[in-house]
Amino acid sequence: MVAKGGGGMSKLTVRLPEGLHHRLRQKARVTSLTLNQMIINSLQAGLAQESAKLSEKEKAISALQETGLIRKLGEGYNDLVKKGEKVNRDTLYKSLSSKIKGKSLSEIIIEDRGRL
């Protein structure tokens, strides 16, 4: 694997536990790579896995949105919740209770999904 990124190289001194250093040296020897190349490859693989996890999370959110199990708040809430502005429980309760009017949660959900 070739180092990807900004093109240039940076020099970095890192303190590693002896056991980890030994494992990296062994793996580098087995794969016929330099220790430096092995460390770069390991870091890139770890970062790639981290990115894949984030994309899995995004996939899950997308699937839940498509099924209607979660969705962004509608336009009616934009005035209530603005960037940097805190909404207290009572204000939110008053806003939501005007929609409830004695209905069960399932009735509200069914009614709301009909507007999608």
SEBA-366339 format. One line per field, with one value per residue (C-alpha): residue number from 0; x, y negated, z. Coordinates in Angstrom, 1 decimal, padded with zeros to 4 digits, always signed. Layout:
num: [NUM_...]
X: [X_...]
Y: [Y_...]
Z: [Z_...]
This chain:
num: [0_1_2_3_4_5_6_7_8_9_10_11_12_13_14_15_16_17_18_19_20_21_22_23_24_25_26_27_28_29_30_31_32_33_34_35_36_37_38_39_40_41_42_43_44_45_46_47_48_49_50_51_52_53_54_55_56_57_58_59_60_61_62_63_64_65_66_67_68_69_70_71_72_73_74_75_76_77_78_79_80_81_82_83_84_85_86_87_88_89_90_91_92_93_94_95_96_97_98_99_100_101_102_103_104_105_106_107_108_109_110_111_112_113_114_115]
X: [+000.0_+001.4_+001.0_-001.9_-002.6_-000.8_+002.1_+004.9_+006.1_+006.4_+008.8_+007.2_+008.7_+006.3_+006.8_+005.4_+004.9_+007.6_+005.0_+003.4_+006.8_+007.8_+004.5_+005.0_+008.6_+007.5_+004.7_+007.0_+009.5_+006.8_+005.4_+008.8_+008.0_+010.0_+008.9_+008.0_+005.8_+004.1_+003.3_+001.9_-000.2_-001.6_-002.5_-004.2_-006.1_-007.3_-008.4_-010.2_-012.1_-013.1_-014.5_-016.4_-018.0_-019.2_-020.6_-022.4_-024.0_-025.1_-026.5_-028.5_-029.9_-030.9_-032.6_-034.6_-035.5_-036.7_-039.0_-040.4_-039.0_-037.0_-037.1_-036.0_-038.2_-040.7_-040.8_-043.2_-040.4_-037.8_-039.0_-039.1_-035.6_-033.0_-029.3_-027.7_-031.1_-032.2_-035.7_-037.0_-039.3_-042.4_-042.1_-041.6_-044.5_-046.9_-046.0_-046.4_-049.5_-051.4_-050.9_-051.9_-055.4_-056.1_-054.9_-052.9_-049.3_-050.1_-052.9_-050.4_-047.8_-050.3_-051.7_-048.2_-047.0_-050.0_-048.6_-045.2]
Y: [+000.0_-003.4_-006.4_-008.5_-012.1_-015.4_-014.1_-015.1_-013.1_-014.2_-012.8_-011.7_-010.1_-007.8_-005.8_-002.3_+000.4_+003.1_+005.8_+003.7_+002.8_+006.5_+007.5_+004.7_+005.8_+009.5_+008.6_+006.3_+009.2_+011.7_+009.4_+008.2_+004.6_+002.0_+001.3_-002.2_-000.8_+001.6_-001.2_-003.4_-000.5_+000.3_-003.3_-003.6_-000.4_-001.5_-004.9_-003.2_-001.0_-004.0_-005.7_-002.5_-002.5_-006.0_-005.1_-002.1_-004.5_-006.8_-003.8_-002.8_-006.3_-006.4_-003.1_-004.2_-007.4_-005.5_-003.3_-006.3_-005.2_-008.4_-011.7_-015.3_-017.7_-019.4_-023.1_-023.7_-023.2_-025.3_-028.5_-026.6_-025.2_-027.6_-027.3_-028.1_-028.7_-026.4_-025.3_-024.5_-021.5_-023.6_-025.5_-022.2_-020.5_-023.4_-023.2_-019.4_-019.2_-021.5_-018.7_-015.8_-016.9_-013.7_-011.4_-008.3_-008.2_-005.6_-007.9_-010.8_-008.8_-007.4_-010.9_-012.4_-009.7_-010.5_-013.9_-012.6]
Z: [+000.0_-000.9_+001.4_+000.2_+001.1_+001.0_-001.2_+001.1_+004.0_+007.7_+010.2_+013.5_+016.5_+018.3_+021.5_+021.2_+023.7_+023.2_+022.5_+019.7_+018.3_+018.2_+016.5_+013.8_+013.2_+012.8_+010.4_+008.4_+008.1_+007.0_+004.4_+003.2_+004.0_+006.0_+009.5_+008.3_+005.4_+007.8_+010.3_+007.4_+006.1_+009.5_+010.2_+006.8_+007.3_+010.8_+009.4_+006.5_+009.0_+011.0_+007.8_+006.9_+010.3_+009.8_+006.4_+008.0_+010.5_+007.6_+005.8_+008.9_+009.3_+005.6_+005.9_+008.9_+007.2_+004.1_+006.3_+008.1_+011.5_+011.9_+010.0_+010.3_+012.1_+009.8_+008.8_+011.8_+014.2_+012.5_+014.3_+017.6_+017.3_+015.9_+015.7_+019.1_+020.7_+023.6_+023.9_+027.3_+028.0_+028.6_+025.2_+023.4_+025.3_+024.4_+020.8_+020.6_+022.8_+020.3_+017.8_+020.1_+021.2_+023.1_+020.3_+020.9_+019.8_+017.0_+015.7_+015.5_+013.7_+011.2_+010.6_+010.3_+007.8_+005.6_+005.1_+003.8]
